[in-house]
């Protein structure tokens, strides 16, 4: 007897449908082929235990199970459920008529209960694209998969429920998620607000320009001047995610296993990332943790910050090698990770926000008699040289920040709120969307803001008059600016 059911294998932030073929002949052996890893091979013992505990007979035939396509490595315990269902169907304890209509994924406990898995959203999207009627998976993952419209999502608690559903013994209601309501409820909510910031009008203006055009920004100033405070409030003035951006961001968190830990305001598992990410890794982070990778490549912080903000506080304290590996993703807005047996591509379109002190002690240029700078010129040079010129060349806006005087701090009048600033930012983004609408219709890599403009669009939309051309030519000559700096100056000017 030959039985066929279906699962899926995540590949980067996408997924590939995997067919699981079970061939049963008289005998008592078990063979699993199709490039399974050790966790998949160990599934046999978990499956047999779960079948026994739930009152099903052990396999009475020699089973040869093929997981196709055989050139894609299958990893993790999420194949337990489809393998178990295939084995039960081969033993004629599960009807096979529905197996071709559903993708089935889930990890089995020894008592037959289902444990949550990673990469559910890409799996659900692959199932819809392949024309499947629906997907069967652990109940904890149901809301995440239900974001995909026109796909029946059945979240099950244990193996028995799956068998009863496939045999038509019991009916279940598919999980549904109102994506529009999710957006409306959470898209504009934020705990931090720019109204908490006192003074620093020039830096606030720089942050607004950066948010409007998607530009990278570096703040340089003494400790306690408000660099981290303003950086953490930057997401509150960014436009809300579009549905496409939310789905792409959610796929990254799904394959990294982080969606299982996210809860909404009602304590339920989050179905969708509806707010722009803000990632702030510690300066001891490794190269792989920052950009992604490992034996089984996983997204790094730059991908987890996709469509959001990556904040690097105390920039010179990061390992130079970790900072240098960001140079290409900052330009290409994606990271390609290649290993001997696989190659994955993760998106990494983020705003880089960095903060640093002007010197090791932090008080250089502050003119504070109580805390004078104690660093030698050699120490300051060595400290600043930890950040390479090529990396600084990829930061659009650099601004100095000074301590706020007491008279400004004690002012009880609230500063301009994030809501007001965001309205201006959204109007600026709207202008940019209209500007790039024609270009986005003819390209596979749409752009959403000025910082993403390729050189051809810079020449088209950032033309200079004679006076501006003269000023820029003088600056390029006197400051020794690069061609990249030339483009970035024009992009920031276009945003302003």
N, C-alpha and C positions, 0 to 999 in steps of 0.2 A: 504494500500500500504506500502511496506517495501523497503526503499532505504538504500544503504550502500556506504559510502565513507571513506576515510582514512586520518589520521593525524599521529602525532608521539609525544611521550612524552620523553624528555631528562631525562636520569638517570645517574648522574655523567657526564662522558664525552662520554657516549654511548647514544643510543636512542632506544625506543621500539615503534613499529608500533601500532597505536591505530585505531581501526575500529569504525566508528560513524554510528550507525544504527538509522534510523528515521522511526517510525511507525506512519502512518496517518490514522485516522478514523474520521467520522463526529463529529463535536463539536468545542469548542473554548478554549481548555486548552493547557497548555505547561508544560511538565515534563522533567527534565534533571536528569539522573542517571548515575552512573559509577564513583563515588568518585571525582566529580569536586570540586575545591575550590571556594571561594567566587567570584574571578575574572571571573571564567568560568560561574558561575551561573548568574552573572550580564550581560553576553553576550547577553541574550535575548533582553534586552532593546536596546543595541547598534545595534543588527542585525535588529530589527524591524524598528528602525529609518533609518538605511542605506537602507533597502529595500524600504521604503516609499519615501525617497528623490530621489532614482534612478528609480522610476516609477514602481516598482514591487508590486504586491498585498500582503497585509498582509496574514499570514497563515489563511486559512479558515477551518482547521481541528484541531482536538485534536492531538497534536504531542507528542509522547513519544520518547525521544532521549537517547540512551544508548551508553556510551563510554567504550568500552571494550579494554583490560582486566580491570575488575572492581576493582582489588586489587591494581592497580597503581594509585597514586594520580595525577590528571591532574591540572596543575597550570598555571596561567597567562592568558593573553588575546589572545594568539596566536591561540586558537581554534575558534575564531570568524568566520574566513573564511570557514573552513570545515563545521561548524554548519550551516552557512547561505546557503551554496551550498546544503547541505543535505535537508534543509527546502524547498528550491526552487525546488529541484528535487521531493520532496514529493508532491509539488503543481503543478508538471508537467510543470514548467517554465524552467527547465534545463534537457537536455537529460542525461540519466543515463548510456549510453553505455561506456563513457570514465572514469567514476568515479572509476572503479576498476583498472585503469592503472596508476593513479597518486596519490601521496601523496600531500595533500593540507594543507597549513598552512599560517596564516596571521592574523594580528590584524586589525579590522575595525574601521575607524572613523565614526562619525555620517553621514557624507556626502558620505560614501561608499569608500573613498580612503583607501589604505592599508598602514599600518605602519610597520616598520621593527621589527623583532623578534630576540630572542636569541636562541643559540643552533642549528643554521642552518646546520653546517657541520656534526655533529653527525646524524641529521635527514636525510640529504642527503645520508650519508653512510648506514644508516639503510634501506632507501628506495631501494638503489641498492642491498643490501644484500638480501632483501625480494623479489626481482625480479620485482619491479615496473618499468614501462617504463620511468617515469620521476617524477618531482616534480613541483608544482605550489606554488609560494610564492611572497612576496613583492619584487619589483624591486630593492630596496636597498640591499637586501640579495642575489641577483642572482649570483654575481661574487663569493661569498664565497661558494655557493653550487656547482657552475660549476667546482670547483676544482676536484670533483668526476667524473672520466671518465666514458663514456658509460651510462650516465644518462641525459635525456633531462630536462633542467632547464628553466622554463618559469617565468621570473620576470614580474609581473603585477603591474599596477599603481592603479587600483581600481576594485571594484566588477563587474562592467559592462564588463571590459575586460575579466575577468575570465569566466563570463556567455557566452560571445560571443565565446570564445575559445572552451568551452565545447559543445556549440550548433553548432559548425562548421560554424558560421556566419563570423568570421574573423580569419585569420591565423597569427601566431606570429613566430618569429625566436627565437630558443632557444639560451640562453647565453652560450658562450664558452670562456674558459680561457686556454691560452697556459702556462701550468705549467712550462715547461722547460724555456720559455722566462722569466717568473717571477723570476725564480732562477738566470738565467744568468744576469738579469738586476740589482738585488739587493743583491745577496748573499755576494758579496765581498766589497760592498760599506760601508764605515764607516767614520764618521766625526772626530773621535779622533784617534790619532796615537802615538805610543811609541817614535817617533822621537822628540816629544815635551819634553820628559823627559831628564833632564840633570843629569849626574852622576848616582848614585844608581845602579851600575852594579851588586852588589850581590843580591839586591832585584829584579832587572829585571831578573836575572838568576833564582831566586826562582819562579817568576811568570811564566817563560817559562816552567819550570819543572812541575808546577802545571797545566798549560794548556795542556801540552803533556800527562799527566797521569790522568787528571780529579780530581786532589787532592784538598782538602780544605786547605786554607792558612790563617794565622793570621799575620798581620803586627803590630809591636809595636814600637812606636816612638813618638817624641815630635810634637806639632802642627806645621803645615807648612812644614813638611819634605817630603811630596809628597805621602802620603798613599792613599788618595782619588783619586788623579790624576792618579796613576798607576792602581788602581782598576777599574776606569771607562774605561781604555784602554784595559783591559783584553779581552773583547769580540772581539777586533780587531785582536787578535792573535789566537783565537780559530778556529778550522776547520769549514767550512760552514755546515749548517744543511743538513742531508740527507732528501730525500722525506718523508720517514716514520717518521723521527723526526719532520719535518715541519708539517705534518698532525696531529700528536699527540699534538704538541704545539698549533696549530691552534684550535683544538677541545676545549682545555682548555679556550682559549680566547673567543671562540664562546659561550660557555655555560655561561661565566661570563659577556657577553654582550659588551666586549671591542673591538670586531672586527668591530662593527658599527662605532666606533670613529676613527679607524685607516684609514689613507689615504696614497695612494702611491704618487710617485713623480708627477703624472699627476692630482692629486686631486681626483682620483676615490677611491671608497671604496676598501680596501685591500682584496685580495682574499685568501692570504696565508701568514703566518708568515715565512719569509725566512731568517731572521737574528736571531741569538741566543739572547734570552731575557736577559735583565739586569734590575734587580729589586733592588731598594734601598729604602726600607721603613724607615720612621722616627722612632726614638727610642721610641716614645710614642705609638707605635702600640700595639693593644690589642692581646691577645692570639688567638682569633678567626680570626682576620684579618690576622694574620701571617700564621696559619696552615690551615685555612678554617673552615667552619661550619655555624652555625646559624639555625634558625627554618627551613628554606629552604636551605640546605647546598650548599654553594658556594665555589669555589676554593680560597685558601688563597695565600699569597705572595710566599710561598715555591712551590706551584703548578704553579703559573704564571711564576716562574723562571725555570720551568722544561726544561731540555736540555740547560740551560743557566747559568747565574750567579746570586746569591743572595748576595748582598753587605750589610753588617751590619756595618755602621760607628759608632764610639764611642760605642763599644760593651758593656762595663760595664754599660752604661746608660739605656740599655733595661731592661724591667722588668724581674726579674729572672724567673718568671713563664712562660713568653713568650719564653725565651731561652730554658727552660727545655723541653717544648713540642716539640722542634725540634729534640731531641735526637733520638727518634725512627725513624722518617723520614730520618734522616741522615744515619742510618744503612740500613733501608728497602727500601729506595728510592720510597716510596709511603706512602700515609696517608689514613687511613680508618676512616671515620666519621660515627658514628652510632647514630641514633635518634630513638625515640619510634616507628615511623612508616616507617622508611626507613634507608637504609645503602648504602653509596656511597664510592667509592674508587677513589682517585685522584692520578695521578703520581706525584712524587716529586724528580726526579733525577736531582739535581742541584749541582753546585760548590759553596761552601760557602766561601766567601772572607770577612774577618773581619778586622777591624782596631781599634786600641785603643791607648791611651796615657799610658805611664809607671806609672803615678801617677795622682792624682787629678789636680795638677797644670800643669802637662805635661812636666816638665823639669828634672825629675829624671834621673841621669846618663848622662846628656848632657854635663857636664863640661863647662857650659857657665857662665862666671863671671857676665854678665849683667842680666841674668835671672836664678839665682840659684834656686834650688828646695827648696820650703818652707814647704814641707809636712813632717809630723812626721812619724816614722816607723809604728805607729798604723794606721794612715790615709792611708798609702800606702797598708798595709796589708788588711784593710777593703775594699779599692777600688778594689784590685786584687781579693779578695774573692767573689766579685759579680758574677764572672764567675766560675761555678762549675767545679770540676775535671772531672766528666764524659763527660761534653761538650768539654773541652779542649782535652780530650782523643780521641775525634772524629775529631780533626783537624790535618791533616797530616804534614803540614809544618808551623813552627813558625819562623819568622825572625825579627831581630831588624833593625830599619831604623833610620839613623842619618841625621841631616840637611846637605844640600849641601853647600859647601864653595863657596864664591863669585867668586873665580877664575874659578870654574866649571860652575857656572850659566852664566857668561858673555861669555863663549865659544860660538862662532857663528857657529861652525861646528855642523850639525845635528847629532843626535844619530841614532842608528840603527832603521830602520823603522819597522812598524808592518808587512808589507808584507814579509820582510826578515825573521823575527822571525816566522811568521805563516808558511812559507815553511818548516822550521825545525820541527815545531809542527805537521804539516800534515804528514811529513815523519815518525815521531815517532808514530802517530796514525795509519798509514798504517801498520807498523810492528805489532802493537797490534791487528789490525783487522785480519791479517793473523794468528797470534798466537791463537786467540780465534775462528777462523772460524769453526773448527770441533765442539767445545763446543756449539756454537750458533745454529748449525743445529739440535742439540738434546735436546734443552731446550726451554721452553716457555718464559724465561726471559733472552734474549740475553744481553751480556755485550759488551761495546765498548771501554773501557779503563782500565788501570791497577787498578785504584781506586775501580772499581766494582768487582774485582776478589773475588770469594768465597774462603774459606780456602783450599778447595781441589786443586784449581788451584794455590794458593800461594805455597803450598807444591810441586806442579809439576814444576812450572816455576821460583821459587825463591830459588833454592837450593844454599846452602852456602859451600864454601870450608873451610878447617880447620882453616885458619887464620881469615876469616870473622866470622866463628862460635865462635871462641875464643873472638874476639872483642865484638860481640853482647852479648855473655854470661856475659862478664865483665860489659857491660853497663846496662844490665837488673838488675844485682845484685846491682851495685852502685847507680843507679838512681831509683830503685824500679819501673820499667816499668811494665805495665799490658800486658796481652796476646793480647789485642786489639792493643796496641802500638807496640808490636812485629810484628804483621801482617802489620801494616801501615808502619813501617820502611822498611820491605822487599818490599812492593809495591812501595814506593818512590825510593828505591835503584834500583828496576827493571826499573823504568821510566828513571832514570839518566843513 
